[in-house]
Amino acid sequence: MIEKQPLNEKNRSISVGEQIDKKYITESVIAIGENIQIFAAKRQKSSAQHLFALKFEKIENGRATLIREDIVIKTLKDTKHFAKIIECGKHLSFNFVVTELLGP
């Protein structure tokens, strides 16, 4: 028989409707990969319907994709065709980056 693991900070994922950093609410899933989850989200206390992209990466030893992405995008901040980084942080057992949401 398969033993159920308790849902805790280390083995859970982000879900739609989740509050992030007391500022954002996840609205819909954009993509889910092996180590990354990307959501469309809006500011919690804003009447504007502007959406952002929130990218989450599980905090694990040896993996720092979002940290490297943050460095690259900040280097390219004044060029066209790259999303602007709004902020970075940690939520539960995830690093996250908030960027402009590009595309339709």
C-alpha positions as CSV (number, residue, x, y, z in Angstrom):
1,M,0.0,0.0,0.0
2,I,1.2,3.5,-0.9
3,E,1.8,5.7,2.1
4,K,0.4,9.2,1.9
5,Q,2.8,12.0,2.7
6,P,1.4,14.9,4.7
7,L,0.9,18.0,2.7
8,N,3.6,20.3,4.0
9,E,5.8,23.1,2.9
10,K,8.4,20.8,1.3
11,N,6.2,18.6,-0.8
12,R,3.4,20.9,-2.0
13,S,3.1,23.1,-5.1
14,I,1.6,26.5,-5.8
15,S,-2.1,26.6,-6.7
16,V,-4.5,29.0,-8.4
17,G,-6.0,31.5,-5.9
18,E,-3.0,31.4,-3.6
19,Q,-1.8,34.6,-1.9
20,I,1.9,35.2,-2.6
21,D,4.0,37.6,-0.4
22,K,0.8,39.3,0.8
23,K,0.8,41.2,-2.6
24,Y,-0.3,38.8,-5.4
25,I,-3.0,36.3,-6.1
26,T,-2.4,33.6,-8.6
27,E,-5.1,33.7,-11.3
28,S,-4.2,30.9,-13.8
29,V,-1.5,28.4,-14.8
30,I,0.7,29.5,-17.7
31,A,3.1,26.5,-17.6
32,I,4.3,23.8,-15.4
33,G,7.7,22.1,-15.9
34,E,9.9,19.7,-13.9
35,N,11.3,22.4,-11.6
36,I,9.3,25.6,-12.5
37,Q,5.7,26.7,-12.2
38,I,4.5,29.9,-14.0
39,F,1.3,31.6,-13.1
40,A,-0.6,34.7,-14.3
41,A,-1.3,36.8,-11.2
42,K,-2.7,40.1,-10.1
43,R,-1.9,42.5,-7.3
44,Q,-4.1,41.7,-4.3
45,K,-5.0,45.2,-3.3
46,S,-5.4,46.8,-6.7
47,S,-8.5,47.6,-8.7
48,A,-6.5,47.4,-11.9
49,Q,-6.8,44.2,-13.8
50,H,-3.1,44.2,-14.9
51,L,-1.6,40.7,-14.8
52,F,2.0,39.7,-14.0
53,A,3.9,36.5,-14.6
54,L,5.0,34.8,-11.3
55,K,7.6,32.1,-11.8
56,F,8.3,29.7,-9.0
57,E,11.2,27.3,-8.5
58,K,11.5,24.8,-5.7
59,I,14.4,25.7,-3.4
60,E,16.8,22.7,-3.8
61,N,20.5,22.3,-3.5
62,G,22.3,22.9,-6.8
63,R,19.4,24.5,-8.6
64,A,19.2,28.3,-9.0
65,T,17.6,28.8,-12.4
66,L,15.5,31.8,-11.3
67,I,18.5,33.5,-9.6
68,R,20.4,33.2,-12.9
69,E,17.4,34.4,-14.9
70,D,17.1,37.4,-12.5
71,I,20.7,38.3,-13.1
72,V,20.4,38.0,-16.9
73,I,17.2,40.0,-17.2
74,K,18.5,42.8,-14.9
75,T,21.5,43.0,-17.2
76,L,19.2,43.4,-20.2
77,K,16.7,45.8,-18.4
78,D,17.0,48.7,-20.8
79,T,16.7,46.6,-24.0
80,K,13.5,45.8,-25.9
81,H,11.8,42.4,-26.0
82,F,12.6,41.3,-22.5
83,A,10.2,41.2,-19.6
84,K,10.9,43.7,-16.8
85,I,11.5,42.1,-13.3
86,I,9.1,43.6,-10.7
87,E,10.5,41.8,-7.7
88,C,12.0,38.5,-6.4
89,G,11.3,36.7,-3.2
90,K,10.6,33.4,-1.3
91,H,7.2,31.8,-0.7
92,L,7.2,28.6,1.4
93,S,9.8,26.3,-0.2
94,F,10.0,28.3,-3.5
95,N,12.0,31.1,-4.9
96,F,9.8,33.4,-7.1
97,V,10.3,36.1,-9.6
98,V,7.5,38.6,-10.6
99,T,7.8,39.9,-14.2
100,E,5.7,41.7,-16.7
101,L,3.3,39.3,-18.4
102,L,4.1,39.4,-22.1
103,G,1.9,38.2,-24.9
104,P,-1.8,38.0,-25.5
